[in-house]
Amino acid sequence: MIGAGELVYEYPGKRALDSVSFLLPAASITALVGPNGAGKTTLLRCIAGLDEPYSGSIEIAGIDVLRHPREAHRHIGYLPDHFGLYAELSTRQCLLHAGRSRGLGGEALDARVVEVATQLGIVDKLDDKAGSLSRGQRQRLAIAQAIVHRPSVLLLDEPASGLDPESRAGLSELMRRLRSEGMTLIVSSHILAELEEYCTGMLVLQQGRVVEHRLLEQQTAQGTGRMIRLRLAQASTRLRELLAPHVSARTPLDADTQKASFEFSGGDDELSALLQSLLAAGLPVCELSVEQASLQDAYLRAVEHDRGGVS
Ligand SMILES: Nc1ncnc2c1ncn2[C@@H]1O[C@H](COP(=O)(O)OP(=O)(O)OP(=O)(O)O)[C@@H](O)[C@H]1O
């Protein structure tokens, strides 16, 4: 479990986090998304106990991160967006160093280094210098360093950047496996299509504030979060008015007099009733499609809505 309460973080002259609160369930993967400068890196650094917020609270696995940062560090793995490696050390030495700095040692650490290098597909690079690895291999080594101590929480800032398509697929698979082992992950990325493959929730930050937090698995199970696209054979000024009561409260209705798209929170019976009400009102519906709202849809709507855009 990861909890944040009323977090405020300020750089000189710039409030980067503004009263950020959320609760993420254990064994979940949350996509942390938002425009450039939204505060994602700042939030991850605060959760990792690397930056101290001006006010607020952070709790990880029952530990107050601000009061007990050292204890919290043992439970946290963190991959920064611009990670550094010791170029002159071998992959094995890098992993041993990361393990020792987290309190591991002895034969258990030696075995763990091989295990984690195998998981990340760099076991054949154990004796190569980190500086001689490719960009993608270095990225995988950095992820291996972040999980060598089996943290219960993993924070990844843009983990897929620099990875080839095969490695990205491998990363998705790794995330799912770590989650199935009970790890709680937060992944910041701009590649929403990839996040969709493995994330269980989405936290949208904009200008330092949480503008949306949704649980994607729950949404699928409840059949909510569906996008409806509808078109009339001829325009009708009543379209908006008739649709308005059926639109999910948290997202806007995008409609003119002939076509509309909106998020629908009801089930199949409600959808059937909606269609019947349009036809009963004499609207010439000639097209209606239903699709599961993609992460991209949900994200763009949340950001757009917050800016006071589409309505
Ligand atoms: N060291 C700093 N000094 C002053 N302002 C900073 C500093 N670091 C970040 N900021 C500002 O804080 C805000 C949040 O930055 P942050 O890096 O957390 O955003 P981000 O969402 O991770 O962005 P990106 O998607 O571009 O990586 C931005 O407006 C940024 O300009």
The ligand as a MOL file (V3000), in Angstrom:
LIG
                    3D

  0  0  0     0  0            999 V3000
M  V30 BEGIN CTAB
M  V30 COUNTS 31 33 0 0 0
M  V30 BEGIN ATOM
M  V30 1 N 15.3740 21.8200 -9.4390 0
M  V30 2 C 14.2940 22.5360 -9.7620 0
M  V30 3 N 14.2240 23.8600 -9.5030 0
M  V30 4 C 13.1290 24.5860 -9.7940 0
M  V30 5 N 12.0270 24.0730 -10.3850 0
M  V30 6 C 12.0380 22.7720 -10.6900 0
M  V30 7 C 13.1670 21.9320 -10.4010 0
M  V30 8 N 12.8880 20.6700 -10.8030 0
M  V30 9 C 11.6390 20.7250 -11.3460 0
M  V30 10 N 11.1390 21.9690 -11.2670 0
M  V30 11 C 9.8080 22.4190 -11.7270 0
M  V30 12 O 8.8250 21.6750 -11.0080 0
M  V30 13 C 7.7660 21.2930 -11.8870 0
M  V30 14 C 7.6000 19.7860 -11.8370 0
M  V30 15 O 8.7600 19.1740 -12.3960 0
M  V30 16 P 8.8820 17.5860 -12.5690 0
M  V30 17 O 10.2480 17.3100 -13.1030 0
M  V30 18 O 8.4800 16.9530 -11.3010 0
M  V30 19 O 7.7830 17.3070 -13.7070 0
M  V30 20 P 7.5100 15.9930 -14.5870 0
M  V30 21 O 6.0400 15.7870 -14.5650 0
M  V30 22 O 8.3710 14.8760 -14.1170 0
M  V30 23 O 7.9580 16.4640 -16.0510 0
M  V30 24 P 8.4780 15.6280 -17.3370 0
M  V30 25 O 7.2970 14.8760 -17.8780 0
M  V30 26 O 8.8990 16.7240 -18.2630 0
M  V30 27 O 9.6120 14.7520 -16.8950 0
M  V30 28 C 8.1260 21.8500 -13.2640 0
M  V30 29 O 7.4430 23.0560 -13.4650 0
M  V30 30 C 9.6070 22.0870 -13.1900 0
M  V30 31 O 9.9760 23.1910 -13.9970 0
M  V30 END ATOM
M  V30 BEGIN BOND
M  V30 1 1 1 2
M  V30 2 1 2 3
M  V30 3 2 2 7
M  V30 4 2 3 4
M  V30 5 1 4 5
M  V30 6 2 5 6
M  V30 7 1 6 7
M  V30 8 1 6 10
M  V30 9 1 7 8
M  V30 10 2 8 9
M  V30 11 1 9 10
M  V30 12 1 10 11
M  V30 13 1 11 12
M  V30 14 1 11 30
M  V30 15 1 12 13
M  V30 16 1 13 14
M  V30 17 1 13 28
M  V30 18 1 14 15
M  V30 19 1 15 16
M  V30 20 2 16 17
M  V30 21 1 16 18
M  V30 22 1 16 19
M  V30 23 1 19 20
M  V30 24 2 20 21
M  V30 25 1 20 22
M  V30 26 1 20 23
M  V30 27 1 23 24
M  V30 28 2 24 25
M  V30 29 1 24 26
M  V30 30 1 24 27
M  V30 31 1 28 29
M  V30 32 1 28 30
M  V30 33 1 30 31
M  V30 END BOND
M  V30 END CTAB
M  END
